[in-house]
Amino acid sequence: MPMIDRVHFENFKSLQDVALHLKRLTALVGPNGCGKSSVLQGMRMLSLTGVKSPTDRAHAEPWGRFASIYKDPQAAQRLIHHGRAGTMALGMRHSDGDELRVIYVPHDQDSYHAGFHVEVDPAPPLRCSLPPLSPAGRLSRTTESWNLIQATLDHERVQKFASTAYLRLDAGMMVRTTIANDEIPRMESEGSGLASALAWMKGAAEDELAQITADLRSVVPGVKRIKTYRERVANRRMEKMNIDGQPLWRPVDETAIGDRFAIEFDDGFEVPSDLLSEGTVLALGLLTKLREPGRPRLFLLDDIDRGLHLGGQVKLIQVLRTLMDLDPELQIVCTTHSPYLLDLFEPAEVRVLALDAQRRTHARPLTEHPDFGKWKFGTQTGELWAALGEEWVLAGAAG
């Protein structure tokens, strides 16, 4: 089955030299700050290499597409491990053998060769490099060299890594009334736009909305239907003015028509979005993204258990596995702190991360614990992780 089977990071945040082999469903576990979210962030940034951007050919942005990906607060120089000088590299391998690598080389006092290099190996090799920056911070590029860079970034071997969604949902954003600006509204990575996505499905993808409702009911008992409404909402936009030939932007307040949602339960009681529990809202957002038209192949889910009751965690993983059975190309990498949720995972699907005294991340499969053979029979995965902890990951990693 096509999937991402390996990722490798060098000098990326705390991931000084970390390689992870992935399954179709992979859980990353470990204490706060050990690098779990950084793995997802790195995978997301890599996937954007193959996504067209408004800065692709913008003369004001010397790094083109990379100016959209590696910008504050995610500027490349800030992401380098502990701010040290040296090359930063992110790699992601597809199960067909292609490996995409993005390499950032920072400049020093004697060189302005800061820039990005893109490689797809093994064969035939596909490579491009952004020309070095000049002392003025400009690229010494030609039309021919820029066309080569764009052709590489838009190549199908790069674009196949682009079908990725990163979700770190914020229930507060998700319950807001939203205004749709796109023909097909989609929920954003933090959850904004959920109401408009549901409203669009109600009219154009009723079968998908019915399935979302059924999935949500399995996680949150008593859910009967998802209802959407239109309502007036205050909206602020920026308007451009010209005064004496100089552009000036001013805020303009206006009233627009937006979307909101509510959930009706079996007892007939209807709960508006802003009064729903955090767990219900988060589960709805996740299930909506998984059912949206043209959904990505790879989902990166941060804190998948957040806000969910233990029973809801179990049901959610069961729903995800059902979706994966229906779609053999769907792959999920998630982070969690819940040993109860891990009981729904096989030990081979769990990667344990830990941070050493130098704040470097180390990662190993749960199955590599020296005593795994003694514990694997009669012990659930969550219990196994809780009993073994993370210190063993650092064994032999000193130096």
N, C-alpha and C positions, 0 to 999 in steps of 0.2 A: 504494500500500500504506500502511495506517495506521502511523504511526511518529512519534517526536519528531524534528523536523527542525532545531530551533534552540534553543540555550540562551544566556542572557545574565545576567551577574553584575555587580553594582555594589557596590563596597566590601565584598566578601565575601572575608575573608582576604587573600591576595595578588591576588585577582581584582578589581582596582579598577574596570576597565571592559573586560570580555572577552565577546565574542560568538563562538559557534562554531556553524557549520552542520554537521549530522550526516548520515551515511549509515546504511544498515541495519547495516553493520559499520564501526566507526570506531576507529582506533588513535590514542591520544595519546602523543606521544613528547617527550623533552626531558630535561635533567639533573635530578638529585635536587633537590627543593625548589622546582621551577619552577611548581607548581600543578596538576599532573596529577590527583593524588588529590583535591585540593580541588574540581575540576570534578565528579568522581563523587560526592563528599560532598554538594555543593550540589544535584545532581540528586536524590539520595536524600532529602534533607531536604524538597525541594519535593514529591516524590511522597507523602510522609507527610502532607501537607496533606489528602489525600483518604482517609486511613485512620482508621477509628474508634479512639478511645483511651479508656482508663479515666478520663483526666482531662478528658474532654469537658465534663462538667457538675459536676466536683468543686469544691465551694465552697472547699476548701483550696488550690486551684490557680487563681489569678486569671486566668491566660491560657488555661485550658481545654486544648484539644488541643495548643496550642503549648508548653504546659508540659512535655509529653512529648517534643517534638521538639527544642526549644531549651533544653536543660538542661545543667548541668555534666557534662563539660568543654566542651559545645557551647552554652553560654549565648550568646544573641544578642549581648550587649554584647562578649563576648570574640571573636566572629567578625568584627566590623567591622574593615576594613582598617587594620592598624597601630594599632588601638585609638582611631582618630580619631573625633571627633564627626561625626555626619552619618548620612544615611539609608542603610540596606543593603537591596538589592533582589535577588531571585532570580527568574528568569523561564525558562519552558520552553514551547515552542510545539509544538502537535500539527499534523500535516500537513493536518488538516481546517480549519486556520486559527485555532482556539482557542489563546490563549496564557494560561497561568496565571502570575501574578506574586504573590509574597509580599514585602511591604515592611515593614521594621522601622524604626521611628522612635524613637531613644533619647531619654530625657529629659535636660534640662540643669538647672542650678541654679534656673532661674526657671519651669520647666514640668514637669508630671507627665504629659504626654501621651505617655509611652512606650507603645508598643503595636504591634500587627500589623494590616496591611491586606491583604486578599485581593482580587485582581481577575482576572476572566476576560474577555478582549476577543477579537474586536472587537464583534460584535453578536449578540444583544442583550447589553449589558454586564451582568456579574454581579459585584457588589462587596459587601464587608462589612468593618467595622472593629471591632476590640475596643475597647470604651469605655476612655477614659484611666484610668490608675491614679491613685488618690487619694494624698495624702501618706503615708498608712499602708500603702500598697502594695496596696490593694484596688481592685477594679473597681466603679465606680458603675453597675452593670448592673441591668436590669430583666428580668423573665421574658420579656417581649415581645422585647427587644433580643437576649437570649441565644438565644431560639428562632430568630430571624432569622440569627444567626451560624451556628448549627448547621445550619439549612436550607441555607445557602450552602455550608458545608464538605461536606455530604453530597449536594450536587447532582451529577448525573451528569457535568456538564461539568468538575467538579473531580475526581471519582472516577476518571475515565478516565485520569488521570495517575498513579494509585496503583499500577498493575500493574508494579511495579519491584522488582528484587532487587539488593542491593549485596553483593558478595563480596570479602572480603579474608581468604583462607583461612589458617589456622594449622594445620599438620600435627600439631603436638603436641596440639591440642584434638581433632582429627579421629579420632585413633587410640584415644581413651579409651572404656572401657565406659560406655554411656549408659543412662539410665532414661527411658522414654517416659512423658510426662504427658498427651499429647494423643491423641485418637482416631486421627488421621493424623499420625504424627511427621514433622517436616520438619527438615532441616539448617539451622542458623542461619548468619548471615552470616560468622562466623569459623570455621565448620565443626563446631561442637559438635552432637551429635545424629545424626551420620552413621550410626553403627551401628544405631540404632533405625529410621532411615529405610530402610536397606537391609533390615532384618529385616521391616518392614511390607511392603515391596515383594515380598519372597520369598513371602509368603502371600496378598497382595491384588492385586499388580500384577506377576505373573510375566513377562509379555511385556516390560514396561518394564525389569525387572531383566536379562532376557536381552539387551536392546538395549544397556543400560549395559555389560554384560560384553563384547559385541562391539565397542562403541566403545572401551573401555579396551584391549582386545586390539590394536586398530589403533595405539594410542599406546604401549603397553607390550607388546612381542612376548612370546608364551609364556603369557599369561594364559588359563587354562582356565575357571575359575568363581569366583564370589564366594560365600563361605560365611559363614553367620551362626550364632552360638551364644548360648545363655542362660547366665548365670553370676551367682553371688552377688557383691554389691559393697557396700562400706560406704557409707552415705548419711547425711548430716547435714541435719537440718531444724530450723527454729526453732519452738518451741512457746510459745504464749501462756499465761501464768499470771496470776492475780489475787491480790495480796497486800495485804490491808487496803484493798481497793477500787482499788488501783493496778495497771495492766497491767505485766507484766514478761515479757520474752522470754528464753528459755533454749535453748541448743543441745541437740538430742537425737540421739544416734548410734543408728542402726539398720541392719539388713541388708536389702537389697532385691534383687530380681532384675533384672538389666540385660542389655543386648545388646552383643555384640562381634562383630567380623568378621575374616575371614582371606581370603587369596587362594590358590587352588590353581593351580599351573602345569602345563604339559604334561608335565613329567617326573614328575609325581605329588607333587612337594614342595609342602608347604603352609606359607605364611609368615603368621604372625599380624600383625595390623595394626601393632603397635608396632615390628615389625622390617622393615616395608616401607620402601622409599626414599621420601624426601620427595616427589619428583616423581610417583611412583605414587599416593601418597595424595592429593595435590593434584588430579591428573587425575581420580581416582575421585570426589572430592567435587564438582568442577565438573560432570562428566557426570551425576552423580546429581541435582544441582539442576536441570539442563537437562531432565531426563526426569521430574521429579516431577509428580504430578497437579495440574492447575490451575496450571501454572507461570506466572510473570509474563511479560509481553510484552517488557519491557526488562530486560536484564542489564547491570550495571555491574561489570566485572571488573578488580580492581586487581592489578598485577604478574602478568599472565597467564602469563608465561614462567618464573616462579620455580620452581626446582627441577627443571626439565625439560631433558633432553638435547636437543641440536639436532634430532635426528630426531624426538623426541617433540613438540617445538614445532611442527614441520611437520605431523605427523599430527593434533595437536590442532586446529589451524586448519582442516584439511581436514574434520574431524568437525563443527566448528562450522558450516562452510559447508553441509555436508550437512543438518544440522538446520534451517538457515535455508531451504534449498530445500524441505524438507518442511513447514515452518511459515512462510508468508509474513508473519505478523505478528510474528515473533521479531526483535528488534533487540538488538545488542550494542555497547557502548562499553567499550573496555579501555585499560589503560596497559601499556607495555612499555619495556624498555631493550635489547631484542634486535634487532639489524639482520637476523639470520637469520630470525627470526619475521616481520619486516616484508616479507620476500621473498614471503610469501603474501598480501600486501595490494596493492591497486592504489594508485598514488600519490594518487588522488583520495580515498582512504579514510583518509589520514594527516593529522593536525593536529600541527604542531610548536609547542611552547611554550618560552618563554625568559623569564628574569627580568632586569629592568634594574637599574641601580645603586640605585634607590629601592625595590627589592624588589617591583616591580609586575610581574605576569604579562602577557605579550603572546602572542598565538596567531595563527597563519596556516596555511592549507592548504599542504602541501608543493608543490602545483602552482603556487603563487604565487611561487616563487623566480624571480628575474630570469633565471636561466640554465636554467630547467627545460626549455625547448624544445630546448636543445642536448644535454641529458643524458638525456632520456626514452627515446631509442631505444637499445636494446642494454644498458641498465643496469637491474638489478633494484632494487626499491623500497628494500630495506635498504642496498644499496650507495650509492644516491642520497642517502639520509639521512646515512649515515656520511661521505660526501664533502662534503655541503653544510653539515652542522652546524646550529647554531641562531642564530648571531650575526646572520644576515641578517633574522631575524624582528624584531630591534630597530631596523632601519634606519628612520629617520624617526620613531622613537618617543620621542626625547629630549624632556625638558621636563615 
